Amino acid sequence: MIKLAMLLKRKKGMSFEEFDRYWSGPHADLLLSVPNFTRHVRRYCQSHVIDPSYGGEGLKWPKADFDGIAEVWFDSIDDMNRAFSEPEFVEKVGSDDLNFVDRESVTTIITEELEKIAPNGEAGVKLSVAMRRRPGMSFEDFDNHWTHNHWELITSVPEFTRHLRRYVQCHLVPEYAAADSGNEFHSAWGKAKFDGLAELYFDDVPSMVAAFNEPKFLEVIGPDDGRYTDIPRTELLTVREVDIIAPRQKTAVN
């Protein structure tokens, strides 16, 4: 199964509150009214920025210049392409983007999820970290270090993991990994400028900040970030998940 993450920026002249209301209301309702699109979807989640004034205080990464993340799961790349090519979707939903989204600023990340820590408890906050690899490092080396070396360090620090309610690594699908891939999907929406998406779930923002300021995290895990990520160009969003289409089996396509 794959996950499409679309990092959204509101259209110029629109307030964050107006964007957030339109996205969760009229736009979501419109999308749900197109069964020829939703039949392809396994899950659709809107990740809403909790507090647009929060600039990542207490964390070392800069705040992302986005207003939310639309996340859609499909069984395959082919299903994703079919969904977004449905004529009714293109006519009704695609054109509605212009009412609230700055399409030129949309960034797409097409990924496969690797769940490292399964859900344990109810999370109130998700930290989405859009990562860029360290300059001079190949994508393959970055991806391998993140999957194995960095993960081993995380598991070695229970003082950090005790705060986590879930941890997911979203790895770019190989054919969509290059920022200059030139594929048809990115030519329509915007090429991926990130190399992966880390999702860390916490009880709340204070718990999140406490986790990243644990002395053992700062001693063991923190220094490793600079070995494979470009920290100044890695960006974070602090969000809450809202399921528009809850996880499900795909509706049969006739």
Secondary structure, DSSP 4 states (H G I P E B T S, - for coil): -EEEEEEE-BPTT--HHHHHHHIIIIIHHHHHT-HHHHTT-SEEEEEEES-TT---TTSSSPBPS-SEEEEEEESSHHHHHHHHH-HHIIIIIIHHGGGTB-GGG-EEEEEEEEEEE---S--SEEEEEEE-BPTT--HHHHHHIIIIIIHHHHHT-HHHHTT-SEEEEEEEPGGG-STT---HHHHHH-----SEEEEEEESSHHHHHHHHT-HHIIIIIHHHHHHHB-GGG-EEEEEEEEEEE-S-PPPPP-
